[in-house]
């Protein structure tokens, strides 16, 4: 983490769907600080966890791609859960479930 680095902050209490981009203003050993919306107040954030101490509703990403990957991960996981949970009317066979299990366990798809 360094001064001038750009981070992306998603405020889970805001109606904005996308995170906002902010600049790291100050960096210490354990914390870094960002100014939100051009205010003089700096928000204290943990370097290790990327958690904002001053505003627990903030989620910090080091890149926009990191945010987009998390959104895709959640979307794909929900899709798979819906397909597997539906007891009737799905096309998932036992063999397909075994293949999914192998992939999840780190094996290769058959």
Buried (B, 14 or more C-beta within 10 A) or exposed (E): BEEEBEBBBBBEEEEEEEBBEBEBBEBEEEBBBBBBEEEEEBBBBEBEEBBBEEBEEBBBBEEEEBBBEEEEEEEEEEEEEEEEEEEEEEEEEEEEEEBBEEEEEEEEEE
